[in-house]
Amino acid sequence: MPLGTRHELIGILLGGDPYTVLRVADGGEWRLDCPRSCRHLIGQKVRVVGTRSDFDMLDVERIEPA
C-alpha cells in the first residue's frame, strides 16, 4: 500500500506512548499522530480520517465517536 493514501477507519482507540493506537475489526492496528485532545476518547469506538504517513501511521485529520 503506497504512502500518502487517505483512510477512513472505525475501531477502538487504545492508549499508547507516544502514539495512541486504533485497533480495527480485522485485528490490525494503526498508530495515530493526533493531538493530545483525542485522549478523552481512549477506550471508545471512534471514526478516524487521516493520511498514511508511514507503514502503520496515520496523520489524523478528524477523530470522533463512532
Jmol script that loads the backbone (N, CA, C; Angstrom):
load data "model"
ATOM      1  N   MET A   1       0.847  -1.177   0.000  1.00  0.00           N
ATOM      2  CA  MET A   1       0.000   0.000   0.000  1.00  0.00           C
ATOM      3  C   MET A   1       0.891   1.237   0.000  1.00  0.00           C
ATOM      4  N   PRO A   2       0.692   2.150  -0.922  1.00  0.00           N
ATOM      5  CA  PRO A   2       1.561   3.329  -1.008  1.00  0.00           C
ATOM      6  C   PRO A   2       1.320   4.308   0.123  1.00  0.00           C
ATOM      7  N   LEU A   3       2.354   5.060   0.436  1.00  0.00           N
ATOM      8  CA  LEU A   3       2.238   6.089   1.456  1.00  0.00           C
ATOM      9  C   LEU A   3       1.419   7.255   0.927  1.00  0.00           C
ATOM     10  N   GLY A   4       0.846   8.024   1.828  1.00  0.00           N
ATOM     11  CA  GLY A   4       0.130   9.221   1.440  1.00  0.00           C
ATOM     12  C   GLY A   4      -1.319   8.989   1.071  1.00  0.00           C
ATOM     13  N   THR A   5      -1.807   7.751   1.198  1.00  0.00           N
ATOM     14  CA  THR A   5      -3.197   7.472   0.869  1.00  0.00           C
ATOM     15  C   THR A   5      -4.104   7.914   2.012  1.00  0.00           C
ATOM     16  N   ARG A   6      -5.309   8.311   1.646  1.00  0.00           N
ATOM     17  CA  ARG A   6      -6.286   8.779   2.632  1.00  0.00           C
ATOM     18  C   ARG A   6      -7.116   7.587   3.106  1.00  0.00           C
ATOM     19  N   HIS A   7      -7.398   7.538   4.413  1.00  0.00           N
ATOM     20  CA  HIS A   7      -8.150   6.432   5.007  1.00  0.00           C
ATOM     21  C   HIS A   7      -9.240   6.956   5.917  1.00  0.00           C
ATOM     22  N   GLU A   8     -10.356   6.243   5.942  1.00  0.00           N
ATOM     23  CA  GLU A   8     -11.416   6.469   6.917  1.00  0.00           C
ATOM     24  C   GLU A   8     -11.639   5.128   7.595  1.00  0.00           C
ATOM     25  N   LEU A   9     -11.353   5.063   8.894  1.00  0.00           N
ATOM     26  CA  LEU A   9     -11.384   3.804   9.625  1.00  0.00           C
ATOM     27  C   LEU A   9     -12.255   3.915  10.865  1.00  0.00           C
ATOM     28  N   ILE A  10     -12.810   2.794  11.285  1.00  0.00           N
ATOM     29  CA  ILE A  10     -13.563   2.712  12.533  1.00  0.00           C
ATOM     30  C   ILE A  10     -12.927   1.624  13.371  1.00  0.00           C
ATOM     31  N   GLY A  11     -12.721   1.921  14.659  1.00  0.00           N
ATOM     32  CA  GLY A  11     -12.128   0.954  15.555  1.00  0.00           C
ATOM     33  C   GLY A  11     -12.129   1.454  16.979  1.00  0.00           C
ATOM     34  N   ILE A  12     -11.438   0.735  17.840  1.00  0.00           N
ATOM     35  CA  ILE A  12     -11.329   1.083  19.257  1.00  0.00           C
ATOM     36  C   ILE A  12     -10.026   1.834  19.465  1.00  0.00           C
ATOM     37  N   LEU A  13     -10.122   2.981  20.139  1.00  0.00           N
ATOM     38  CA  LEU A  13      -8.936   3.795  20.418  1.00  0.00           C
ATOM     39  C   LEU A  13      -8.280   3.295  21.695  1.00  0.00           C
ATOM     40  N   LEU A  14      -7.006   2.951  21.597  1.00  0.00           N
ATOM     41  CA  LEU A  14      -6.237   2.439  22.725  1.00  0.00           C
ATOM     42  C   LEU A  14      -5.161   3.434  23.110  1.00  0.00           C
ATOM     43  N   GLY A  15      -4.809   3.446  24.386  1.00  0.00           N
ATOM     44  CA  GLY A  15      -3.726   4.307  24.838  1.00  0.00           C
ATOM     45  C   GLY A  15      -2.397   3.778  24.344  1.00  0.00           C
ATOM     46  N   GLY A  16      -1.420   4.621  24.339  1.00  0.00           N
ATOM     47  CA  GLY A  16      -0.083   4.238  23.915  1.00  0.00           C
ATOM     48  C   GLY A  16       0.846   5.408  24.118  1.00  0.00           C
ATOM     49  N   ASP A  17       2.135   5.126  24.117  1.00  0.00           N
ATOM     50  CA  ASP A  17       3.091   6.201  24.315  1.00  0.00           C
ATOM     51  C   ASP A  17       4.228   6.020  23.334  1.00  0.00           C
ATOM     52  N   PRO A  18       4.520   6.932  22.492  1.00  0.00           N
ATOM     53  CA  PRO A  18       3.983   8.294  22.447  1.00  0.00           C
ATOM     54  C   PRO A  18       2.727   8.431  21.590  1.00  0.00           C
ATOM     55  N   TYR A  19       2.304   7.364  20.899  1.00  0.00           N
ATOM     56  CA  TYR A  19       1.158   7.470  19.996  1.00  0.00           C
ATOM     57  C   TYR A  19      -0.032   6.683  20.528  1.00  0.00           C
ATOM     58  N   THR A  20      -1.239   7.203  20.299  1.00  0.00           N
ATOM     59  CA  THR A  20      -2.428   6.399  20.540  1.00  0.00           C
ATOM     60  C   THR A  20      -2.530   5.395  19.400  1.00  0.00           C
ATOM     61  N   VAL A  21      -3.300   4.330  19.632  1.00  0.00           N
ATOM     62  CA  VAL A  21      -3.404   3.237  18.671  1.00  0.00           C
ATOM     63  C   VAL A  21      -4.871   3.000  18.356  1.00  0.00           C
ATOM     64  N   LEU A  22      -5.173   2.762  17.090  1.00  0.00           N
ATOM     65  CA  LEU A  22      -6.512   2.402  16.659  1.00  0.00           C
ATOM     66  C   LEU A  22      -6.505   0.929  16.285  1.00  0.00           C
ATOM     67  N   ARG A  23      -7.324   0.125  16.977  1.00  0.00           N
ATOM     68  CA  ARG A  23      -7.459  -1.296  16.635  1.00  0.00           C
ATOM     69  C   ARG A  23      -8.740  -1.469  15.831  1.00  0.00           C
ATOM     70  N   VAL A  24      -8.605  -1.925  14.601  1.00  0.00           N
ATOM     71  CA  VAL A  24      -9.757  -2.095  13.708  1.00  0.00           C
ATOM     72  C   VAL A  24     -10.289  -3.521  13.794  1.00  0.00           C
ATOM     73  N   ALA A  25     -11.477  -3.746  13.225  1.00  0.00           N
ATOM     74  CA  ALA A  25     -12.201  -5.013  13.380  1.00  0.00           C
ATOM     75  C   ALA A  25     -11.418  -6.232  12.897  1.00  0.00           C
ATOM     76  N   ASP A  26     -10.596  -6.089  11.863  1.00  0.00           N
ATOM     77  CA  ASP A  26      -9.856  -7.254  11.353  1.00  0.00           C
ATOM     78  C   ASP A  26      -8.625  -7.582  12.193  1.00  0.00           C
ATOM     79  N   GLY A  27      -8.427  -6.847  13.290  1.00  0.00           N
ATOM     80  CA  GLY A  27      -7.307  -7.103  14.189  1.00  0.00           C
ATOM     81  C   GLY A  27      -6.089  -6.245  13.918  1.00  0.00           C
ATOM     82  N   GLY A  28      -6.110  -5.487  12.828  1.00  0.00           N
ATOM     83  CA  GLY A  28      -4.994  -4.607  12.516  1.00  0.00           C
ATOM     84  C   GLY A  28      -4.936  -3.421  13.470  1.00  0.00           C
ATOM     85  N   GLU A  29      -3.775  -2.832  13.569  1.00  0.00           N
ATOM     86  CA  GLU A  29      -3.591  -1.657  14.424  1.00  0.00           C
ATOM     87  C   GLU A  29      -2.858  -0.566  13.659  1.00  0.00           C
ATOM     88  N   TRP A  30      -3.280   0.663  13.885  1.00  0.00           N
ATOM     89  CA  TRP A  30      -2.649   1.842  13.309  1.00  0.00           C
ATOM     90  C   TRP A  30      -2.182   2.749  14.437  1.00  0.00           C
ATOM     91  N   ARG A  31      -0.960   3.263  14.330  1.00  0.00           N
ATOM     92  CA  ARG A  31      -0.513   4.320  15.239  1.00  0.00           C
ATOM     93  C   ARG A  31      -1.094   5.622  14.711  1.00  0.00           C
ATOM     94  N   LEU A  32      -1.542   6.470  15.628  1.00  0.00           N
ATOM     95  CA  LEU A  32      -2.176   7.718  15.222  1.00  0.00           C
ATOM     96  C   LEU A  32      -1.356   8.914  15.674  1.00  0.00           C
ATOM     97  N   ASP A  33      -1.077   9.794  14.745  1.00  0.00           N
ATOM     98  CA  ASP A  33      -0.448  11.069  15.062  1.00  0.00           C
ATOM     99  C   ASP A  33      -1.592  12.077  15.199  1.00  0.00           C
ATOM    100  N   CYS A  34      -2.065  12.207  16.436  1.00  0.00           N
ATOM    101  CA  CYS A  34      -3.205  13.086  16.693  1.00  0.00           C
ATOM    102  C   CYS A  34      -2.917  13.916  17.941  1.00  0.00           C
ATOM    103  N   PRO A  35      -3.626  15.015  18.107  1.00  0.00           N
ATOM    104  CA  PRO A  35      -3.393  15.869  19.270  1.00  0.00           C
ATOM    105  C   PRO A  35      -3.765  15.162  20.569  1.00  0.00           C
ATOM    106  N   ARG A  36      -3.173  15.612  21.652  1.00  0.00           N
ATOM    107  CA  ARG A  36      -3.480  15.044  22.968  1.00  0.00           C
ATOM    108  C   ARG A  36      -4.960  15.173  23.311  1.00  0.00           C
ATOM    109  N   SER A  37      -5.636  16.089  22.664  1.00  0.00           N
ATOM    110  CA  SER A  37      -7.062  16.290  22.943  1.00  0.00           C
ATOM    111  C   SER A  37      -7.898  15.072  22.576  1.00  0.00           C
ATOM    112  N   CYS A  38      -7.353  14.130  21.811  1.00  0.00           N
ATOM    113  CA  CYS A  38      -8.113  12.921  21.463  1.00  0.00           C
ATOM    114  C   CYS A  38      -8.064  11.892  22.586  1.00  0.00           C
ATOM    115  N   ARG A  39      -7.255  12.105  23.603  1.00  0.00           N
ATOM    116  CA  ARG A  39      -7.083  11.126  24.681  1.00  0.00           C
ATOM    117  C   ARG A  39      -8.376  10.835  25.440  1.00  0.00           C
ATOM    118  N   HIS A  40      -9.313  11.783  25.456  1.00  0.00           N
ATOM    119  CA  HIS A  40     -10.573  11.543  26.171  1.00  0.00           C
ATOM    120  C   HIS A  40     -11.425  10.470  25.492  1.00  0.00           C
ATOM    121  N   LEU A  41     -11.053  10.082  24.271  1.00  0.00           N
ATOM    122  CA  LEU A  41     -11.785   9.056  23.529  1.00  0.00           C
ATOM    123  C   LEU A  41     -11.206   7.660  23.715  1.00  0.00           C
ATOM    124  N   ILE A  42     -10.135   7.515  24.492  1.00  0.00           N
ATOM    125  CA  ILE A  42      -9.499   6.206  24.697  1.00  0.00           C
ATOM    126  C   ILE A  42     -10.516   5.238  25.299  1.00  0.00           C
ATOM    127  N   GLY A  43     -10.554   4.045  24.716  1.00  0.00           N
ATOM    128  CA  GLY A  43     -11.473   3.006  25.153  1.00  0.00           C
ATOM    129  C   GLY A  43     -12.798   3.028  24.417  1.00  0.00           C
ATOM    130  N   GLN A  44     -13.008   4.028  23.573  1.00  0.00           N
ATOM    131  CA  GLN A  44     -14.257   4.159  22.838  1.00  0.00           C
ATOM    132  C   GLN A  44     -14.093   3.743  21.378  1.00  0.00           C
ATOM    133  N   LYS A  45     -15.228   3.431  20.752  1.00  0.00           N
ATOM    134  CA  LYS A  45     -15.253   3.171  19.319  1.00  0.00           C
ATOM    135  C   LYS A  45     -15.260   4.523  18.621  1.00  0.00           C
ATOM    136  N   VAL A  46     -14.321   4.721  17.685  1.00  0.00           N
ATOM    137  CA  VAL A  46     -14.156   6.014  17.027  1.00  0.00           C
ATOM    138  C   VAL A  46     -14.060   5.846  15.515  1.00  0.00           C
ATOM    139  N   ARG A  47     -14.308   6.945  14.824  1.00  0.00           N
ATOM    140  CA  ARG A  47     -14.105   7.051  13.377  1.00  0.00           C
ATOM    141  C   ARG A  47     -12.927   7.996  13.187  1.00  0.00           C
ATOM    142  N   VAL A  48     -11.944   7.556  12.411  1.00  0.00           N
ATOM    143  CA  VAL A  48     -10.734   8.343  12.172  1.00  0.00           C
ATOM    144  C   VAL A  48     -10.592   8.581  10.672  1.00  0.00           C
ATOM    145  N   VAL A  49     -10.321   9.819  10.316  1.00  0.00           N
ATOM    146  CA  VAL A  49     -10.000  10.172   8.935  1.00  0.00           C
ATOM    147  C   VAL A  49      -8.584  10.726   8.958  1.00  0.00           C
ATOM    148  N   GLY A  50      -7.723  10.194   8.097  1.00  0.00           N
ATOM    149  CA  GLY A  50      -6.353  10.661   8.074  1.00  0.00           C
ATOM    150  C   GLY A  50      -5.598  10.194   6.847  1.00  0.00           C
ATOM    151  N   THR A  51      -4.357  10.631   6.782  1.00  0.00           N
ATOM    152  CA  THR A  51      -3.475  10.307   5.662  1.00  0.00           C
ATOM    153  C   THR A  51      -2.326   9.443   6.167  1.00  0.00           C
ATOM    154  N   ARG A  52      -2.054   8.383   5.435  1.00  0.00           N
ATOM    155  CA  ARG A  52      -0.973   7.480   5.810  1.00  0.00           C
ATOM    156  C   ARG A  52       0.361   8.185   5.629  1.00  0.00           C
ATOM    157  N   SER A  53       1.191   8.139   6.697  1.00  0.00           N
ATOM    158  CA  SER A  53       2.488   8.801   6.636  1.00  0.00           C
ATOM    159  C   SER A  53       3.649   7.836   6.877  1.00  0.00           C
ATOM    160  N   ASP A  54       3.350   6.606   7.267  1.00  0.00           N
ATOM    161  CA  ASP A  54       4.360   5.582   7.488  1.00  0.00           C
ATOM    162  C   ASP A  54       3.648   4.237   7.367  1.00  0.00           C
ATOM    163  N   PHE A  55       4.384   3.155   7.522  1.00  0.00           N
ATOM    164  CA  PHE A  55       3.806   1.823   7.329  1.00  0.00           C
ATOM    165  C   PHE A  55       2.506   1.631   8.104  1.00  0.00           C
ATOM    166  N   ASP A  56       2.509   1.984   9.392  1.00  0.00           N
ATOM    167  CA  ASP A  56       1.324   1.787  10.236  1.00  0.00           C
ATOM    168  C   ASP A  56       0.911   3.089  10.938  1.00  0.00           C
ATOM    169  N   MET A  57       1.201   4.227  10.333  1.00  0.00           N
ATOM    170  CA  MET A  57       0.943   5.535  10.952  1.00  0.00           C
ATOM    171  C   MET A  57      -0.041   6.343  10.121  1.00  0.00           C
ATOM    172  N   LEU A  58      -1.021   6.941  10.814  1.00  0.00           N
ATOM    173  CA  LEU A  58      -1.946   7.861  10.168  1.00  0.00           C
ATOM    174  C   LEU A  58      -1.793   9.241  10.792  1.00  0.00           C
ATOM    175  N   ASP A  59      -1.679  10.260   9.955  1.00  0.00           N
ATOM    176  CA  ASP A  59      -1.748  11.649  10.406  1.00  0.00           C
ATOM    177  C   ASP A  59      -3.224  12.001  10.435  1.00  0.00           C
ATOM    178  N   VAL A  60      -3.776  12.176  11.640  1.00  0.00           N
ATOM    179  CA  VAL A  60      -5.203  12.335  11.825  1.00  0.00           C
ATOM    180  C   VAL A  60      -5.672  13.730  11.405  1.00  0.00           C
ATOM    181  N   GLU A  61      -6.693  13.742  10.567  1.00  0.00           N
ATOM    182  CA  GLU A  61      -7.363  14.986  10.178  1.00  0.00           C
ATOM    183  C   GLU A  61      -8.609  15.203  11.026  1.00  0.00           C
ATOM    184  N   ARG A  62      -9.295  14.081  11.333  1.00  0.00           N
ATOM    185  CA  ARG A  62     -10.521  14.167  12.126  1.00  0.00           C
ATOM    186  C   ARG A  62     -10.683  12.871  12.914  1.00  0.00           C
ATOM    187  N   ILE A  63     -11.112  12.999  14.181  1.00  0.00           N
ATOM    188  CA  ILE A  63     -11.419  11.843  15.005  1.00  0.00           C
ATOM    189  C   ILE A  63     -12.668  12.166  15.799  1.00  0.00           C
ATOM    190  N   GLU A  64     -13.613  11.211  15.840  1.00  0.00           N
ATOM    191  CA  GLU A  64     -14.890  11.453  16.507  1.00  0.00           C
ATOM    192  C   GLU A  64     -15.463  10.127  16.971  1.00  0.00           C
ATOM    193  N   PRO A  65     -16.358  10.159  17.964  1.00  0.00           N
ATOM    194  CA  PRO A  65     -17.019   8.909  18.381  1.00  0.00           C
ATOM    195  C   PRO A  65     -17.783   8.308  17.216  1.00  0.00           C
ATOM    196  N   ALA A  66     -17.773   6.997  17.125  1.00  0.00           N
ATOM    197  CA  ALA A  66     -18.476   6.312  16.021  1.00  0.00           C
ATOM    198  C   ALA A  66     -19.875   5.920  16.461  1.00  0.00           C
TER     199      ALA A  66
END
end "model"
wireframe off; spacefill off
backbone 0.3
color backbone group
